[in-house]
Amino acid sequence: MSDHVYKLIEVAGSSSTGYDDAVKKAVEKAAASLDHLDWFEVTEMRGHIRDGKIAHYQVVVKIGFRLD
């Protein structure tokens, strides 16, 4: 295995379905414009409550991608 150098970015994903979907959306959106994504880390989780029920989920995700 070669040594790698990574760049880190932070993105926020949101979903009305759940945290898992919010993470998937954040990673997929980052992958649409960046190459060599290798890992992610969820650093924050929060949501919006409406009428006593969860209405929206939001996550902040660190994503690491290899530099050429």
ZINOR-V807826 format. One line per field, one symbol per residue. ss: DSSP state (H for helix, E for strand, - for the rest). phi: phi as a letter, one per 40 degrees, with the letter a starting at -180 (. if undefined). burial: # if it has 9 or more other ideal C-beta (glycine too) atoms within 8 Angstrom, else .. A space follows every 10 residues. Layout:
# ZINOR-V807826
ss->???
phi->???
burial->???
This chain:
# ZINOR-V807826
ss->-----EEEEE EEEEE---HH HHHHHHHHHH HHH---EEEE EEEEEEEEEE --EEEEEEEE EEEEEE--
phi->.ccbbbbbbb bbbbaccicd cccdcccccc ccbbbgcbaa acbabaabbb fgbcbabbbb bcbbbccc
burial->.....#..## #####...#. #######.## ...#..#..# .#....#... ....###### ######..
